[in-house]
Amino acid sequence: MGYIYKIRRLFRKVVMLAGRAGGELQPMEILSKIVSEMESRKKHGIDENAFVPNIYTVSLSTADYEELNPLLAGIREQIRRKVMERIQKEDYKLLSDSVSLVIREDPALKKNEVAVESCFEKTGSAVRVVEKPAISDPKGQSNGKQDAGSAGSSATKIVEDNKTRLIEGPGIQLEVIEGEGKGQVIPLGDGEHTFGRGKDAVVLVRDPEETVSRVHFKISVKDGRVSIRDLNSTNGTRVNNEEVEEAEIKQGDTIAAGKVALRVV
């Protein structure tokens, strides 16, 4: 029996290596990275049930992101469902009803590299961040770094590099309805979030035609109130098809910057 087990194990390794030789990143590899991150960061409470992170951000290389992009919505939901199945099987606890999963592009990563970041986020409460989120590099090591730009603020955001994380909280969610990444949902917690196509923006907007400025507009979320402010962009910022310098926004409103449009959901 031991000999047969070893043969089967060797066969699985050969199959996995063969898949890698083809150059395509497989969703199962992403799931494996997320599970490893979850297991490495679980925290035991007073009882026997461990808490695990409920916010996960997966970063892929530009090449891998473009290959998976047509199927991204389906892949994201399948992975999220598998993660929830693992949590239920192990009887882990979350600080929310479900996990939040975002898959984004990181030009700093090489092909087939996957970086997973996670954190604990208590939703619907004034207590927002339970602890400093750790960052897992492509080798699966956790460095425990905190975003220098988030000091004094519990909110964290998407950026072009590995400095910060994405938090979904009692703030708002933006859905991309026009432009690259159509269908993606960007959760924003309390704090200030600048949007643009340059590295100085904390929320990266993919815009190959460069109709979006490097730092185009800022969204502020505080105490249930959400406002937007144009940051002297070249093509202006529009809310519900009206150009604005500063305005309050609410659920259902649309935001347009160049050829990119978002909806508050």
VENGIVEN-V980629 format. One record per residue. N is the residue number from 0. RES is the residue in three letters. NEAR is the number of other C-alpha atoms within 8 Angstrom. D_FIRST is the distance of its C-alpha to the first C-alpha in Angstrom with 2 decimals. Layout:
# VENGIVEN-V980629
<<N & RES & NEAR & D_FIRST> <N & RES & NEAR & D_FIRST>>
This chain:
# VENGIVEN-V980629
<<0 & MET & 4 & 0.00> <1 & GLY & 5 & 3.80> <2 & TYR & 6 & 5.42> <3 & ILE & 7 & 5.22> <4 & TYR & 8 & 6.18> <5 & LYS & 8 & 8.72> <6 & ILE & 8 & 10.01> <7 & ARG & 8 & 10.67> <8 & ARG & 8 & 12.29> <9 & LEU & 8 & 14.31> <10 & PHE & 8 & 15.39> <11 & ARG & 8 & 16.69> <12 & LYS & 8 & 18.61> <13 & VAL & 8 & 20.13> <14 & VAL & 8 & 21.25> <15 & MET & 8 & 22.78> <16 & LEU & 8 & 24.58> <17 & ALA & 8 & 25.80> <18 & GLY & 9 & 27.30> <19 & ARG & 9 & 29.01> <20 & ALA & 7 & 30.38> <21 & GLY & 6 & 32.26> <22 & GLY & 7 & 34.16> <23 & GLU & 10 & 33.84> <24 & LEU & 8 & 32.80> <25 & GLN & 6 & 30.45> <26 & PRO & 8 & 31.09> <27 & MET & 6 & 27.48> <28 & GLU & 8 & 28.25> <29 & ILE & 10 & 31.31> <30 & LEU & 11 & 29.48> <31 & SER & 8 & 26.97> <32 & LYS & 12 & 30.02> <33 & ILE & 12 & 31.71> <34 & VAL & 9 & 28.82> <35 & SER & 9 & 28.58> <36 & GLU & 13 & 32.35> <37 & MET & 11 & 32.28> <38 & GLU & 8 & 29.73> <39 & SER & 6 & 31.64> <40 & ARG & 8 & 34.94> <41 & LYS & 10 & 34.22> <42 & LYS & 7 & 36.76> <43 & HIS & 9 & 36.50> <44 & GLY & 8 & 39.55> <45 & ILE & 4 & 41.11> <46 & ASP & 6 & 38.63> <47 & GLU & 6 & 34.84> <48 & ASN & 9 & 34.70> <49 & ALA & 12 & 34.65> <50 & PHE & 12 & 36.96> <51 & VAL & 13 & 35.76> <52 & PRO & 15 & 38.05> <53 & ASN & 14 & 39.49> <54 & ILE & 14 & 41.00> <55 & TYR & 15 & 39.01> <56 & THR & 13 & 40.54> <57 & VAL & 14 & 38.50> <58 & SER & 12 & 40.26> <59 & LEU & 17 & 39.50> <60 & SER & 16 & 41.18> <61 & THR & 11 & 44.06> <62 & ALA & 7 & 42.20> <63 & ASP & 12 & 39.14> <64 & TYR & 11 & 41.47> <65 & GLU & 8 & 43.53> <66 & GLU & 8 & 40.54> <67 & LEU & 8 & 39.24> <68 & ASN & 8 & 42.71> <69 & PRO & 7 & 43.22> <70 & LEU & 7 & 40.12> <71 & LEU & 9 & 40.46> <72 & ALA & 9 & 41.59> <73 & GLY & 7 & 38.69> <74 & ILE & 9 & 36.09> <75 & ARG & 11 & 37.64> <76 & GLU & 8 & 37.53> <77 & GLN & 8 & 33.90> <78 & ILE & 10 & 32.86> <79 & ARG & 11 & 35.13> <80 & ARG & 8 & 33.65> <81 & LYS & 9 & 30.05> <82 & VAL & 11 & 31.30> <83 & MET & 10 & 33.00> <84 & GLU & 8 & 29.89> <85 & ARG & 8 & 28.07> <86 & ILE & 10 & 31.11> <87 & GLN & 8 & 31.26> <88 & LYS & 7 & 27.59> <89 & GLU & 6 & 27.94> <90 & ASP & 8 & 31.41> <91 & TYR & 11 & 33.12> <92 & LYS & 9 & 36.91> <93 & LEU & 11 & 39.19> <94 & LEU & 11 & 42.87> <95 & SER & 9 & 43.46> <96 & ASP & 5 & 42.37> <97 & SER & 7 & 40.08> <98 & VAL & 12 & 39.08> <99 & SER & 9 & 41.32> <100 & LEU & 10 & 39.81> <101 & VAL & 10 & 41.89> <102 & ILE & 10 & 40.83> <103 & ARG & 9 & 43.47> <104 & GLU & 10 & 44.32> <105 & ASP & 12 & 44.65> <106 & PRO & 10 & 46.30> <107 & ALA & 6 & 45.33> <108 & LEU & 11 & 41.62> <109 & LYS & 7 & 40.18> <110 & LYS & 9 & 38.23> <111 & ASN & 10 & 34.67> <112 & GLU & 9 & 35.59> <113 & VAL & 13 & 35.27> <114 & ALA & 12 & 37.18> <115 & VAL & 15 & 36.69> <116 & GLU & 13 & 39.37> <117 & SER & 15 & 39.36> <118 & CYS & 12 & 41.71> <119 & PHE & 13 & 42.58> <120 & GLU & 15 & 45.50> <121 & LYS & 12 & 47.18> <122 & THR & 10 & 48.95> <123 & GLY & 6 & 52.14> <124 & SER & 7 & 53.23> <125 & ALA & 4 & 55.60> <126 & VAL & 6 & 52.79> <127 & ARG & 10 & 51.07> <128 & VAL & 9 & 48.74> <129 & VAL & 8 & 46.73> <130 & GLU & 6 & 45.90> <131 & LYS & 9 & 46.07> <132 & PRO & 12 & 43.53> <133 & ALA & 12 & 41.25> <134 & ILE & 13 & 40.53> <135 & SER & 13 & 37.13> <136 & ASP & 11 & 37.57> <137 & PRO & 9 & 35.32> <138 & LYS & 5 & 33.24> <139 & GLY & 10 & 32.56> <140 & GLN & 8 & 34.92> <141 & SER & 8 & 37.43> <142 & ASN & 8 & 40.95> <143 & GLY & 8 & 42.72> <144 & LYS & 8 & 45.77> <145 & GLN & 10 & 48.29> <146 & ASP & 10 & 50.44> <147 & ALA & 6 & 53.76> <148 & GLY & 4 & 55.47> <149 & SER & 10 & 54.24> <150 & ALA & 7 & 55.81> <151 & GLY & 4 & 57.93> <152 & SER & 7 & 56.24> <153 & SER & 10 & 53.12> <154 & ALA & 10 & 52.70> <155 & THR & 12 & 50.45> <156 & LYS & 12 & 50.43> <157 & ILE & 10 & 49.00> <158 & VAL & 13 & 50.19> <159 & GLU & 11 & 49.65> <160 & ASP & 8 & 47.85> <161 & ASN & 8 & 45.38> <162 & LYS & 8 & 48.10> <163 & THR & 11 & 48.02> <164 & ARG & 14 & 45.97> <165 & LEU & 13 & 46.53> <166 & ILE & 12 & 47.44> <167 & GLU & 13 & 47.88> <168 & GLY & 14 & 50.25> <169 & PRO & 10 & 53.26> <170 & GLY & 12 & 55.04> <171 & ILE & 11 & 54.81> <172 & GLN & 11 & 52.58> <173 & LEU & 12 & 53.73> <174 & GLU & 13 & 52.40> <175 & VAL & 14 & 52.98> <176 & ILE & 10 & 54.91> <177 & GLU & 9 & 56.32> <178 & GLY & 11 & 55.15> <179 & GLU & 7 & 51.81> <180 & GLY & 8 & 49.01> <181 & LYS & 9 & 50.61> <182 & GLY & 8 & 48.84> <183 & GLN & 8 & 47.55> <184 & VAL & 8 & 48.47> <185 & ILE & 8 & 49.67> <186 & PRO & 12 & 49.85> <187 & LEU & 16 & 52.60> <188 & GLY & 13 & 53.17> <189 & ASP & 13 & 56.43> <190 & GLY & 10 & 58.02> <191 & GLU & 8 & 59.43> <192 & HIS & 11 & 57.45> <193 & THR & 12 & 58.96> <194 & PHE & 14 & 57.91> <195 & GLY & 16 & 58.34> <196 & ARG & 14 & 56.81> <197 & GLY & 9 & 57.40> <198 & LYS & 9 & 55.52> <199 & ASP & 7 & 58.15> <200 & ALA & 13 & 57.19> <201 & VAL & 13 & 54.49> <202 & VAL & 12 & 53.37> <203 & LEU & 13 & 52.71> <204 & VAL & 8 & 54.21> <205 & ARG & 8 & 53.04> <206 & ASP & 12 & 56.19> <207 & PRO & 4 & 56.30> <208 & GLU & 4 & 59.93> <209 & GLU & 7 & 60.92> <210 & THR & 9 & 62.92> <211 & VAL & 16 & 61.51> <212 & SER & 12 & 63.03> <213 & ARG & 10 & 61.00> <214 & VAL & 13 & 61.70> <215 & HIS & 16 & 63.00> <216 & PHE & 13 & 63.17> <217 & LYS & 12 & 62.15> <218 & ILE & 12 & 60.89> <219 & SER & 11 & 61.57> <220 & VAL & 15 & 59.84> <221 & LYS & 9 & 61.38> <222 & ASP & 5 & 61.86> <223 & GLY & 7 & 61.04> <224 & ARG & 7 & 63.54> <225 & VAL & 11 & 62.48> <226 & SER & 11 & 64.81> <227 & ILE & 12 & 64.70> <228 & ARG & 11 & 66.87> <229 & ASP & 13 & 67.45> <230 & LEU & 9 & 67.29> <231 & ASN & 6 & 69.97> <232 & SER & 12 & 67.66> <233 & THR & 6 & 69.00> <234 & ASN & 9 & 68.44> <235 & GLY & 12 & 68.78> <236 & THR & 15 & 66.70> <237 & ARG & 11 & 67.20> <238 & VAL & 12 & 66.44> <239 & ASN & 7 & 66.81> <240 & ASN & 8 & 68.53> <241 & GLU & 6 & 71.09> <242 & GLU & 8 & 71.24> <243 & VAL & 11 & 71.13> <244 & GLU & 8 & 71.56> <245 & GLU & 8 & 70.20> <246 & ALA & 8 & 69.29> <247 & GLU & 8 & 67.28> <248 & ILE & 9 & 64.43> <249 & LYS & 7 & 62.68> <250 & GLN & 7 & 59.97> <251 & GLY & 7 & 60.56> <252 & ASP & 10 & 62.53> <253 & THR & 11 & 61.73> <254 & ILE & 13 & 61.96> <255 & ALA & 12 & 62.64> <256 & ALA & 13 & 62.69> <257 & GLY & 10 & 63.47> <258 & LYS & 10 & 61.18> <259 & VAL & 13 & 58.57> <260 & ALA & 13 & 58.84> <261 & LEU & 12 & 57.11> <262 & ARG & 13 & 57.44> <263 & VAL & 13 & 57.39> <264 & VAL & 8 & 54.91>>
